[in-house]
Amino acid sequence: MTYTKQNIAARLLAVLLAIVMIGGVFAVSAQAADASNVKQYDYYTCIGDSIAAGYGPYDRSVRGFVTVPKAYHGLVASATGADFQSLSHVGMRTVEARWLLDDDYSASPEAESLRAMYFNGMSDYLFWMDSRKSASDPGDDRYQVSDAIRNELKDYYGAFGLKNFYRDHLKKSDLITVGLGLNDVFLYAMKQTAAELDDPGMNLFLEVEEYLRYMSIGYNAFLTNWTPLINAIKAISPNATLVVVGMYNPFKEVRLTNTSWAKVGQMADMIVNGMNNYLQQQADALGYKYADVMQTEICDTVPFTDETFFDKIVADCHPTEAGHVYMMNQILAQLPERGGFPFNDVKTTDWFYDDVVYCWQNGLMDGMTNTTFQPQGTTTRAQFATVLYRMANTPDVTGKSCPFTDVKPGSWYEKAVIWCYNAGVINGVTDTTFVPDASVTREQMVSMLFRYSGDSAPTGSLQFTDAARVSPYAVPAVIWAVQNGIVDGMSDGSFSPKGEATRGQLAKILHKYATR
C-alpha cells in the first residue's frame, strides 16, 4: 500500500483536526498488585478487542478465542489460578459484544453497520456463525467468511451458535474482564472515511466534517451500548467479579516525521481520557471494578509520513510484553487479596470452610464481629434479605416501599427488604409484618433463593424421609434446589424444612448456588 504526499497530508490534517475538535468537548492513576497474594478464581473469561485477544507485534496470527500466555488475559489467568476462555476477537466493538449478549438489542444504525464491518470481517464472522444450523451447514454465503474463520470454532457445537458459546462460558465464570471502546470510535471512523481519503480530488474540509461525523456516531454508539452490555453480562453471570479494563491512546507514539520531537498522536489523549472517565464514573452504578491502563507501554511505530505507516500502525499500536504485564497488574489491583481471612472460629478442617471463604471474599456475608463468623448461629430473615440484596448488586430503591410496619426506617436492612419485596423475592409473615429478627427456616431460605433465581418451576418429587412436612409453597423450591445440587439432606435422610438455617449452611448454599 502506497500513498501520495497529498493523501498523507490530507489524512494527517483530517485526523488531527478531528482529534482537536472532538477532544475539546471532553472534560485520569496507576497501581501495582502483588500477584502472589491475589484471590484465586475458578473460571475466567476475557471479552475485548485485539488488545484483549493478544494480537500484537510478537504474535500477528491471533484472531481470538485462544490463550496467549504473554497477553494480559493469559497473565491474569495464571495469577488467579483460573481456568480460562478468551471471548475476545480482533475488531470487536461494543456493537458486536452487545449483539452477542443482549437479547433486547434490535436493529439500529450502529447495529446495521455490523454487516459492513472493517478490516477483518468480524461482523461477517458473527453473522455467518449465527446463520448455521449444523456442523455441515455451509452458512450464509453473503458474508464471504474465509476458511480460516470457518474452522476457528469447528469443535464447538459443530461450529454454530456463537451466542451460546459466549453465554455458556460467562455462566460458569467467577471472574470476567471487559476491554472495549477504541474500535468504536477510532477504527470505525477510519474505515468509513478510508475510500474518500484516497481520492486525490477530495474536498479536505468536507472530509474532515465527515470524519468528525463518523467519530461522533461511533462515540454515541459506545455510550448507547455500554450500560445494556454490562447489564447483559451481569444478568448472565450475576455473581462474577467484573473488571472493566480502560483504554490507552493507541497513537501516543506516533510522530510526524523521523526528526520530529513531538508525538502528534498524543493529542488523542483527550478523547481516550473522556471515554475512560465515563467508564470510571459508571463503575459504582453498574457494579464493576475499573482498571486504569492509560500508561500501557506500546511499540514504537514509523512516522506518520512514512509510506508503510498505515501497514504497520495496526500491529505497532498494541502493547509490548511489558505493556501486557502492566495491564495485568492494573487488573489484579482491583481484585481482593487471597490472604487475610479474619474469622478464628472457621477452621480449614470445617465442612463449611471453603463456603465461608467464598461468601466473605465475594462480599455476600460479613462476620458477626471482626474476628468471628459464628457458623453455628442462626440466620435471621433480615440477614438473608440483605444477602440477596448484595447478590443483586444493591439496586437503587428510591421511590419504592414495602407494607411491613416492623421494618424500621433507616435500619441496616431496610433497603434490602424493600428491594426483595418489590422484586417478588420475599413475602411477609403477615400482610403487614416481616419479622426481621426471626430465624429463617431451611424451607424459607430455599424458597426465597428460588424466587431470586427466576428459574421455572421444576417437575419431580421429594425423596426426603420428612417430605410430607415440607410446606406446599416450598415444595417446588426444594425440588429445584435438590435438582441443581444446591441443598443436601440431613445425615438421617431428612430435609428438616422447619429447622433453623445456620450461617454455615447458608454459606454452603450460597456457594453452591453461585457456582452451579
C-alpha positions in Angstrom: 0.0 0.0 0.0 1.5 3.4 -1.0 0.2 6.9 -0.6 0.9 10.2 -2.3 2.1 13.1 -0.2 -1.1 14.8 -0.9 -3.1 11.9 0.5 -0.8 11.6 3.5 -1.2 15.3 4.3 -4.9 15.1 3.8 -5.1 12.1 6.2 -2.9 13.8 8.7 -4.9 17.0 8.7 -8.2 15.2 8.9 -7.1 13.1 11.8 -5.5 15.9 13.7 -8.4 18.3 13.2 -10.8 15.6 14.3 -8.9 14.9 17.4 -8.5 18.5 18.4 -12.2 19.4 17.7 -13.7 16.3 19.4 -11.1 16.4 22.2 -12.4 19.8 23.1 -15.8 18.5 24.2 -14.4 16.1 26.8 -13.9 17.3 30.3 -7.2 10.4 34.7 -3.6 7.0 38.2 -1.8 3.7 38.3 -1.4 1.0 40.9 0.5 -2.2 41.3 -0.6 -5.6 42.6 1.1 -8.5 44.3 0.3 -11.3 42.0 1.3 -13.9 44.7 -1.4 -12.7 47.1 -4.4 -12.1 44.8 -7.6 -14.0 45.3 -7.9 -17.3 43.4 -10.7 -17.9 40.9 -12.2 -21.0 39.3 -13.0 -19.7 35.8 -12.0 -16.5 34.0 -13.3 -15.1 30.7 -12.0 -12.1 28.8 -14.2 -10.0 26.5 -12.5 -7.5 24.3 -10.8 -6.5 21.0 -7.4 -7.3 19.6 -5.6 -6.0 22.7 -7.5 -8.4 24.9 -7.2 -11.1 22.3 -3.4 -10.9 22.5 -2.7 -9.6 18.9 0.5 -7.6 18.7 3.9 -7.3 17.2 5.1 -10.5 18.8 2.0 -12.5 17.6 0.2 -11.3 14.5 -1.6 -14.6 13.8 -4.1 -14.2 16.7 -7.7 -13.5 15.8 -9.3 -14.5 19.0 -10.7 -17.3 21.3 -7.3 -18.7 22.2 -5.0 -18.3 25.1 -1.9 -16.1 24.5 0.3 -16.6 27.6 2.1 -13.2 27.1 -1.2 -11.3 26.8 -2.7 -9.8 29.9 -5.5 -12.4 29.7 -3.0 -15.2 30.0 -1.1 -13.5 32.8 -4.3 -12.8 34.8 -5.5 -16.4 34.4 -2.1 -17.6 35.7 -2.0 -15.2 38.6 -5.5 -16.1 39.8 -5.1 -19.9 39.2 -8.3 -19.9 37.0 -9.2 -22.0 34.0 -9.6 -19.6 31.1 -11.5 -18.9 27.9 -10.9 -15.9 25.6 -14.1 -14.3 24.3 -12.1 -11.6 22.6 -11.6 -11.1 18.9 -9.7 -8.7 16.6 -12.0 -5.8 15.6 -14.6 -6.2 18.3 -16.6 -3.2 19.4 -19.4 -2.8 22.0 -21.8 -3.2 19.0 -20.7 -6.8 18.4 -20.4 -7.7 22.1 -23.9 -6.4 22.8 -25.3 -8.2 19.7 -23.9 -11.4 21.1 -25.2 -11.0 24.7 -28.2 -8.7 24.8 -31.4 -10.4 23.5 -33.2 -7.0 23.6 -30.8 -5.5 21.1 -32.8 -4.6 18.0 -31.7 -3.2 14.6 -30.3 0.3 14.8 -27.9 2.4 12.6 -24.9 1.1 14.5 -26.2 -2.4 14.6 -26.7 -2.3 10.8 -23.1 -1.3 10.4 -22.3 -4.8 11.6 -22.9 -6.0 8.1 -20.2 -3.7 6.7 -17.5 -4.1 9.4 -13.9 -3.1 8.8 -10.6 -4.7 8.4 -11.1 -8.4 9.3 -14.7 -9.3 8.7 -15.5 -9.6 12.4 -19.2 -8.9 11.9 -19.4 -11.2 8.9 -17.9 -13.8 11.1 -20.6 -13.3 13.8 -23.4 -13.4 11.3 -22.1 -16.4 9.5 -21.7 -18.3 12.8 -25.3 -17.4 13.8 -26.7 -18.4 10.5 -25.5 -22.0 10.7 -27.9 -24.8 11.8 -25.5 -27.7 11.9 -21.9 -28.6 11.5 -22.4 -29.4 7.8 -24.3 -26.2 7.1 -22.0 -24.0 4.9 -23.7 -20.9 6.3 -24.8 -17.8 4.6 -22.6 -17.1 1.6 -23.4 -13.3 1.7 -20.8 -12.9 4.5 -17.8 -14.3 2.5 -16.0 -15.7 5.5 -12.6 -17.2 5.0 -11.8 -20.8 5.5 -9.6 -19.9 8.4 -12.5 -18.2 10.2 -14.9 -21.1 9.3 -12.5 -23.5 11.0 -11.9 -21.4 14.1 -14.7 -22.8 16.2 -15.3 -26.1 14.4 -15.2 -28.1 17.7 -17.9 -26.0 19.4 -21.5 -27.1 18.8 -20.5 -28.2 15.4 -19.3 -24.7 14.8 -22.6 -22.9 15.1 -24.3 -20.9 17.9 -21.7 -18.3 18.7 -24.1 -16.6 21.1 -24.3 -19.8 23.1 -20.5 -20.1 23.1 -20.2 -16.7 24.8 -23.1 -17.2 27.2 -22.1 -20.7 28.3 -18.6 -19.6 29.2 -19.9 -16.5 31.0 -22.3 -18.5 33.1 -19.6 -20.5 34.7 -17.2 -17.6 35.2 -16.4 -16.1 38.6 -14.0 -13.6 37.0 -14.7 -11.5 33.9 -12.8 -8.7 32.3 -14.1 -6.4 29.5 -11.9 -4.3 27.4 -13.7 -2.4 24.6 -14.1 1.1 23.2 -11.2 2.1 21.0 -12.6 0.4 17.9 -16.0 2.0 18.4 -14.6 5.4 17.7 -11.2 5.4 16.0 -11.3 2.5 13.7 -14.9 2.9 12.8 -14.3 6.5 11.6 -11.1 5.4 9.7 -12.9 2.7 7.9 -15.9 4.9 6.9 -13.6 7.6 5.5 -10.9 5.5 4.0 -12.1 5.5 0.5 -12.7 9.2 0.4 -9.3 10.0 1.8 -7.7 8.0 -1.0 -9.4 10.2 -3.6 -6.9 12.9 -4.9 -9.8 15.2 -5.8 -11.4 15.1 -2.3 -12.5 18.2 -0.6 -10.4 18.2 2.5 -12.7 20.2 4.7 -15.8 18.3 3.7 -13.8 15.1 4.5 -12.8 16.4 7.9 -16.5 17.1 8.6 -17.3 13.5 7.5 -14.6 12.1 9.7 -15.9 14.1 12.7 -19.4 12.8 12.0 -18.3 9.2 11.9 -16.3 9.6 15.1 -19.4 11.1 16.7 -21.5 8.2 15.5 -19.0 5.8 17.0 -18.8 7.6 20.3 -22.5 7.8 20.7 -22.8 4.1 19.8 -20.3 3.4 22.6 -22.3 5.4 25.1 -25.6 3.8 23.9 -24.3 0.3 24.1 -22.3 0.4 27.3 -24.9 0.1 30.0 -27.0 -2.6 28.2 -23.9 -4.6 27.5 -22.7 -4.6 31.2 -26.3 -5.4 32.4 -26.4 -8.3 29.9 -23.1 -9.7 31.2 -24.3 -9.3 34.8 -27.6 -11.0 34.0 -25.8 -14.0 32.6 -23.2 -14.1 35.4 -24.6 -12.1 38.3 -22.1 -13.3 40.9 -18.9 -12.9 39.0 -16.2 -10.3 39.8 -16.4 -8.0 36.8 -13.4 -5.8 35.9 -13.6 -3.2 33.1 -10.2 -2.6 31.5 -9.9 1.1 30.5 -8.3 2.3 27.3 -4.9 3.8 26.4 -4.1 6.1 23.4 -3.1 3.7 20.6 -1.4 6.6 18.7 0.6 8.0 21.5 4.0 7.0 20.0 3.2 8.5 16.6 5.5 11.3 15.3 5.0 13.3 12.1 8.5 12.6 10.7 11.7 10.8 11.8 13.2 14.1 13.0 10.1 15.3 14.9 10.5 15.6 18.6 6.8 15.9 19.5 4.5 12.9 19.3 1.5 14.3 17.5 -0.5 11.2 18.3 -0.7 12.2 21.9 -3.4 14.7 21.0 -5.8 11.7 21.1 -5.3 11.6 24.9 -8.2 14.0 25.3 -10.6 11.6 23.6 -9.4 8.5 25.4 -9.4 10.2 28.7 -13.0 11.2 28.1 -14.0 7.7 27.4 -12.1 6.4 30.4 -13.7 9.0 32.6 -17.1 7.7 31.5 -16.2 4.1 32.3 -14.9 5.1 35.7 -18.0 7.1 36.5 -20.3 4.2 35.7 -18.4 1.7 37.8 -20.4 2.0 41.0 -23.8 2.3 39.3 -23.2 -0.7 37.1 -21.4 -2.8 39.7 -17.9 -3.3 38.2 -14.3 -2.6 39.1 -12.4 -0.2 36.8 -8.7 -0.8 35.9 -6.8 2.3 34.6 -4.4 1.3 31.9 -3.6 4.7 30.3 0.1 4.3 30.9 0.4 1.0 29.0 3.7 0.7 27.0 3.2 0.2 23.3 5.6 -0.3 20.5 7.3 2.5 18.6 6.0 2.9 15.1 7.2 4.6 11.9 6.4 8.3 11.5 3.1 9.3 10.0 4.7 10.4 6.7 6.3 7.0 6.1 4.8 5.1 3.2 4.5 2.0 5.4 2.7 3.8 8.3 -0.8 2.5 7.6 0.5 -1.0 7.2 2.4 -1.0 10.5 0.3 1.0 12.8 -2.3 -1.8 13.3 0.3 -4.0 14.9 2.5 -1.3 16.5 -0.3 0.3 18.4 -0.6 -2.8 20.6 1.1 -3.4 23.9 4.6 -4.7 24.3 5.2 -7.6 26.6 5.9 -5.1 29.4 2.7 -3.4 28.5 0.7 -6.5 29.0 2.4 -7.1 32.4 1.4 -3.6 33.4 -2.2 -4.2 32.3 -2.3 -7.5 34.3 -1.1 -5.6 37.4 -3.8 -2.9 37.0 -6.4 -5.6 36.8 -5.1 -7.6 39.8 -5.0 -4.4 41.8 -8.9 -4.4 41.6 -9.2 -8.0 43.0 -9.3 -8.9 46.7 -6.3 -10.4 48.4 -6.0 -14.1 48.9 -4.9 -13.8 52.5 -6.3 -12.0 55.5 -9.2 -14.4 56.3 -10.3 -12.9 59.7 -12.5 -15.5 61.3 -10.9 -17.5 64.0 -14.0 -19.7 64.5 -13.8 -21.1 61.0 -11.1 -23.7 60.7 -9.7 -25.2 57.5 -11.0 -28.6 58.5 -14.6 -27.4 58.9 -17.0 -28.7 56.2 -18.1 -25.1 55.6 -14.6 -23.5 55.4 -14.5 -23.1 51.6 -18.0 -21.8 51.6 -17.5 -19.2 54.2 -14.3 -18.0 52.5 -16.2 -17.7 49.2 -19.0 -15.7 50.7 -16.6 -13.4 52.6 -14.3 -12.8 49.6 -17.3 -12.0 47.4 -19.0 -9.7 49.9 -22.0 -11.8 50.4 -21.7 -12.4 54.1 -19.9 -10.5 56.9 -18.8 -11.7 60.3 -20.8 -11.2 63.4 -17.7 -9.5 64.8 -14.4 -8.5 63.2 -12.9 -11.9 64.1 -15.9 -14.3 64.4 -18.3 -15.7 61.8 -20.4 -17.8 64.2 -21.1 -20.6 61.7 -23.4 -22.4 64.1 -25.5 -19.3 64.7 -28.9 -18.9 63.1 -29.7 -16.7 60.1 -32.4 -14.0 60.6 -34.8 -13.1 57.9 -33.3 -9.6 57.7 -29.8 -11.1 57.3 -30.9 -13.3 54.4 -32.8 -10.5 52.7 -29.5 -8.5 52.9 -27.6 -11.3 51.3 -30.0 -11.5 48.4 -29.8 -7.7 48.0 -26.0 -7.9 47.8 -26.2 -10.7 45.3 -28.3 -8.4 43.1 -25.6 -5.7 43.5 -27.6 -3.5 45.8 -30.0 -1.9 43.3 -31.4 1.6 43.9 -34.8 1.5 45.8 -35.6 5.2 45.5 -39.3 5.6 45.2 -40.1 2.1 46.3 -41.6 1.0 49.6 -43.0 -2.1 51.3 -46.0 -2.7 53.6 -44.2 -4.1 56.6 -44.7 -1.9 59.7 -41.9 -3.7 61.6 -39.2 -2.7 59.1 -37.6 0.3 60.7 -36.9 3.3 58.5 -33.1 3.8 58.3 -32.3 0.3 59.6 -29.4 -1.6 58.1 -31.7 -4.0 56.4 -34.5 -1.6 55.2 -33.3 -1.2 51.6 -32.7 -4.9 51.3 -36.2 -5.8 52.4 -37.8 -3.1 50.2 -35.9 -4.4 47.2 -36.6 -8.1 47.9 -40.3 -7.3 48.4 -40.7 -5.3 45.2 -38.7 -7.9 43.3 -41.1 -10.6 44.4 -38.3 -12.5 46.3 -39.8 -12.3 49.8 -43.2 -12.3 51.4 -44.1 -11.2 54.9 -45.1 -13.4 57.7 -48.4 -11.4 57.6 -49.6 -8.8 55.1 -48.0 -6.1 57.3 -45.2 -7.7 59.2 -41.8 -9.1 58.0 -40.5 -10.2 61.4 -36.9 -9.3 60.5 -35.3 -10.8 63.6 -36.9 -14.2 63.3 -34.7 -17.1 62.3 -35.2 -18.1 58.7 -36.1 -21.8 58.2 -34.5 -24.1 55.7 -37.6 -24.2 53.5 -38.0 -20.4 53.7 -34.4 -19.8 52.7 -34.6 -22.2 49.7 -37.9 -20.6 48.6 -36.5 -17.1 48.7 -33.4 -18.2 46.7 -35.6 -20.0 44.2 -37.7 -16.8 43.6 -34.5 -14.8 43.3 -33.2 -17.2 40.7 -36.1 -16.5 38.4 -36.0 -20.2 37.2 -39.1 -22.0 36.1 -40.9 -24.4 38.4 -39.4 -27.9 38.2 -41.1 -31.2 37.8 -40.4 -34.1 40.1 -41.0 -35.1 43.7 -39.1 -35.1 47.0 -37.4 -38.2 48.3 -36.6 -37.0 51.9 -38.0 -39.0 54.8 -39.9 -36.0 56.0 -41.0 -34.8 52.6 -44.6 -34.6 53.9 -43.5 -31.9 56.4 -42.4 -29.5 53.6 -44.9 -26.7 53.3 -46.8 -26.8 49.9 -45.5 -23.4 48.9 -41.9 -24.6 49.4 -42.1 -27.9 47.5 -41.2 -26.6 44.1 -38.3 -24.6 45.6 -36.9 -27.6 47.4 -37.2 -29.8 44.3 -35.4 -27.1 42.3 -32.6 -26.8 44.9 -32.1 -30.6 45.0 -32.0 -30.9 41.2 -29.5 -28.1 40.9 -27.2 -29.5 43.7 -27.8 -26.5 45.9 -29.0 -28.3 49.0 -28.4 -31.7 50.6 -30.5 -33.6 53.1 -29.5 -34.1 56.7 -27.4 -37.1 57.6 -30.5 -39.1 58.6 -32.1 -38.7 55.1 -34.5 -35.9 56.2 -34.7 -32.3 54.9 -35.7 -30.6 58.2 -37.8 -28.0 56.5 -38.8 -26.2 59.7 -35.2 -26.3 61.1 -33.4 -23.0 61.5 -30.8 -22.4 58.9 -27.3 -21.9 60.4 -24.9 -19.4 59.0 -22.6 -22.2 57.9 -25.4 -23.9 56.0 -26.3 -20.6 54.4 -22.7 -20.1 53.2 -22.7 -23.5 51.7 -26.0 -23.0 49.9 -24.9 -19.6 48.5 -21.6 -21.0 47.3 -23.3 -23.9 45.6 -25.9 -21.6 44.0 -23.2 -19.2 42.7 -21.1 -22.0 41.2 -23.8 -24.3 40.0 
